[in-house]
Amino acid sequence: MTAVLEIEDLSVQFGAQAAVRGISLTVRRGETHCLVGESGCGKSVSALSVMGLLPRGARPNAARIMFGDTDLCRLSERRLARLRGDRMAMIFQEPMTSLNPAYTVGSQMTEVLRRHRGTSRGEAAARAAAMLERVGVSAPEMRLGQFPHQLSGGLRQRVMIAMALLCEPELLIADEPTTALDVTVQAQILRLLAALQRELGLAVLLITHDLGIVARTAHLVSVMYAGEIVEQATVAELFAAPTHPYTRGLLASIPVPGKVRRGERLGSIPGIVPTIDHTFSGCAFRDRCAQAINSCAAPVPVREMSNEHRYRCRLDPAWSGQNRCGLVTAKAGSSSRPP
């Protein structure tokens, strides 16, 4: 598959804090690359770096961010704004607040087409209504005249998807597109994105902390921790042979229906994500890992398991132990928490 987005050695700092540290990944046409990890690990900051939407005070730096044949790092803000919303689009994290409450759905959607395609107001409204219908919104003409507060969370998310796809982009970044939605609507949104991806050949960078979504949607997966990618693999390899202790910890923390009975121990990861500054070196997970060794405080090399399976850890992939992930356990159904 053709690479639509290639990020090489991206770092982002806010003052002395390093929010993203040297990440590299590729998103191919027609495929979904999932970026997964705990809240605060740098997933959204990475996406906003690609879109050129970082808040004031952020200091991004990258060897290159290639969108097709274009290096986004070398574009002026004006040229980047022409791409944003047109050839590359983003579904933002929170459907309840992503739409402007002061404007109707129609005015916000038609602005995209009028800005990037120069269409008339009437033609833009017709295309916006057609796209709303395409993403499963009933009575689309009526919805165009409504304000965001008049729509449910599921409908607002569909509006955000429709708005992102109006110009038929090559790259879609979806930042936790099912946040705050119930499981039924979540499944509908994921099926919709998969169908549109097949239809339009979209390259999708999907940001999530839900490994269930990863298992259902991903082709490639990058696991982030404390601002860096600690493991990257195809979805099949990641679930069949997770290698980094953090990845194993995440997977071990998921109750398996039919296998975990009430009273059995559930996995959890002790401690909290550390604050990383520009002077930090070594493995950021070492204080939470039962298998950490002294050399984990030194810079950690990237090791390869296969062409598309890499991880950042000093431990050999064959390492073993009864408590391999350094997990704290709690009884299923109990209210106890990890320390």
N, C-alpha and C positions, 0 to 999 in steps of 0.2 A: 504494500500500500504506500501511496505517496505521502510524505510528511507534510502536514499543513502548518504545524507549529513545532519549532525546535528551540528549547531554552537551554542555554549553556552557561553554567557557573553564575547563576543569579544570586545576588546578596542584597538585602535591604536592612538599613539601620535607622533607628529612631533615637537620636542622641547617641548614648553609649550602648544602647541595647541593640543586639543583633536579632532582628525578627526572622530573617531568612538568611541561610548560610550556604552558599555555593550549590544550589540545586540545579540539576540538569534533567530534562525529560523531553519526550517527543510525543506528539499527538498526530495520528495518521488519519487520512480521509476514510470515512465510513466506520471508524472505530471510536470506542470510548476509553479514555485514560482516566482512571479514578485516582484522585489525590485524597488520601485518608489519614486520619490521625486525631488526637485529642484537640479540644478547643484551645486556641492560643498557640498552636504549633506552627503557624505561618501559612496555612492553606489559602485563606482569602487574600492575604497580603501578596502572595505569589501571583494570584489571578489578577489583582488590581494593578500589579506591576506590568503585566502583559497589556492590559487595556489602557495604561497610562492614567490611572485614576487614583494614584496614591495620595493620601492627605499631605498637606503642607508640613514640612519638617522631615519627611521621609527622604532617605538618601539611597536610591537604588543604584546598583552597579552590576553589569553583566558582560561576559565576553561577547555574547550576541543573543538576540531573541529574534529568530527568523520566522516570519510569517510568509510562507511561500518563498519567493526570491527577495523579499524585503526585510532588511534588518530594522526592527522597530526602534532599536537603541539610537539609530542615526536619523530618525525622522523628527521634524519640527512638530510642535504641538498642533499646528494647523493641519499638517498632512496626516498626523495620527488621528485627529478628529474626523477626517474624511473617511478613514477606515472603520472607526468605532461606530457601531450601529449599522454599518453597511456590510462590509465583507467579514467582519468579526463582531460578535454580539455577546451580551452577558445577561443571564438571568440572576438577579441579585438575591441575597440570602433570605430576606424577610418579605413575604408578599403583602403583609399588612401595612408596611411602611415604604415600600419601594415605589409606589405610585403617589403622585402629588395630589393631596386631598382637595386642592383648590381648583382643579381642572377636571373636566369630564374625561372618561375613558377615550372617547373619540378624538378629542383635541390632542391628547398625549400620543395616541397611536398615529394619527395623520401627520403629526410633526416629523416623525421619522421619515416617511415617504416624501414629504415636501422638501425636507432638507437634503436628503441623499439622492432622490430621483427627480426632483423638480416637478412632481405631478401636481395637477390642479386639486383644489380642495374637494371637489365632488368625486374625482377619480380616486383620491387617497381614501376617502370615506368608504367607497365601494370595495376597495381592496382590503381595507381594515376589517370590514364586515365579513368578507369572504374568508379572511384568515381566522377570525374568531370562530366562524362556523367550522373551519377545518380542524381547530383544536378542541371541538366539542362544546362550544358555548351556544346554548339555545337562544333564539330571538336576538341575533347579533346586532341588528339595526337598533333595537331598543337599548341594548347594553352600551352602545356608543354614546348615548345621551345621558348615561348615568354617571354618578360620581363614585370613586372607589369605596366610600363607606357604605354604599348601597349593595355591594357585592360580598358574597361569602369569601372565606379564605381560599377555597378551591378555585372559585371563579377568578379571583385576583391573580392567582398563580397562572391560570390559563391565559389571562390577559397579558401577563409578563412574558409568557412563552410566545404568544402570538406577536407581540411587539418586537421581540428579539428576532423572529423569523420573517418579518415583513419584507426585508430586502434579500431574503434567501442567502444568508451568510455562508462562508466556507467553514468558519470556526464558531462553535457555540461553547461558551464557558457557563456552566450551571453551578452556582454556588449554593449547595444544600437546597435544591429546589423543592424539597418536600418538608422543609422545616415547619413545625406547628400544624401540620395537616394530619387528619386521622388516617388510619392505615388503608381504608378503602380508597380515599382520594389520592393517597400516596401511590398506591398501585396503579391507579388510572393515569396519574401524571407520568410515571415511569414507562408505562406502556405507550403513552402518547409520544414521549421523547424517542423511544426505540423505533416506533413506526415512522416518525418524521425523519429520523436519521437514515433509515433504509430508503425512504422515498427521495430525500434530498442529497444523500451522500455526505452528511455532516461529519466533521471531526468534532468530537465532544470532549471537553475537559470537565469532568464531573467531580465536584468537591463534596465530600461527605465524611461523617464519622460513623456511619452505619455500615457494618460489614455485611449485613444481609443484602443491602442495596448493591454493594460491590460485587457480591457473588452472582447477582442476577443480571448486572448490566455491563460489567467491565470486560475489556480485552486485556489491557495492561493496568497494573496497579503500582502506585508509588506510596509507600508508607512514610509519613513525616513525623519527626519527633524533635521538639525544641529547635525548629527552624531549618532542619536538614533532612534529606531523604536517607533513611536508614536501611530501606530495602525496596527493591524494584523488581517486578517479575510479571509474567503473564498471570492471569487470574487462576488458571489451573495449577500452575507451579506454586503460587503463593499459598493456596489452601491445602495443597497436597504435601508441600515440604517447606513450611515457614522456617526461616533460618535465624533472623535476628531475634534476640531475647524479647525485645519490645513487641515485635509482630506475634511471637508465640504467646506473649502475655495477653495481647488483645484477643486472640482467637480462643485462648483458654478461659477467658472471662465471659464467653457467650454460653448461656444455658442451651443445651441441645434437647429439643422436644423429644420425649420418649426415652431419653437416656439419663437425664438428670432428675432424680426423684427427691421428693421433699425430705429434708434432713441431710442430704448429701452436701459435700463441700463445693462451693463455687469459687472460681478463680477471681482474683483481683490483683491489681498492681500497687504495691505499697508506695508511699511518698507522693510528692507532687512534682510537676514539671519545673525545672530550675529556670531562673532568670539568667539569660546568656548575654554577656557583654562582648565587646570586640577583642578582649584579651583572652577569652576562654579557649581552651584547647582540650583535646581528648574526646572521649565518649560522653555525651550529655546524659546518657541513661545509666551511667556506672553507679550512681548513688542509690538507684532503685533496683539494681540487678544483683541477685545472689551469686552470680558467677563472675563478678568483676574481679580483675587482677590489677596489680600495680601499673602495668603498662597501658591500662585503659585511660590513664591520665595523659598519655602522649597522643599525638595526632594518629587517628585511626585510618588505615587504608581501606579502599573499596576492594572487595574480593568478588570474583565471578564464579557463579555456579554453572551458568550456561550463557548463551548469547544474550538472553533477555532476563536473566536472573542475577542480580547483583545485591550485595549487602555490605554494610559498614560495621564490622565487628572484628575483634582480635580472636574470638573463639572459632575453633574449627567447626564446620557444619556437622560433624559427626559427634560433637560433644553430647554427653548424656547426663542423666541424674534424675532422681525421683521428682525433684522440684525444679525442673530445668529453667523455668522462666523467672525464678525468684519470686513466686507468688505468695501472697497472703490469702488465706481461705476463710470463708464464712459459710455457715449453714444455709442451705437453700430455704427460702421462706422466712428467714430470720431477719431482724432489723439491725444486726451488727454491721459495723463499717470497718474498712481497713484503716490502720493507723496512719 
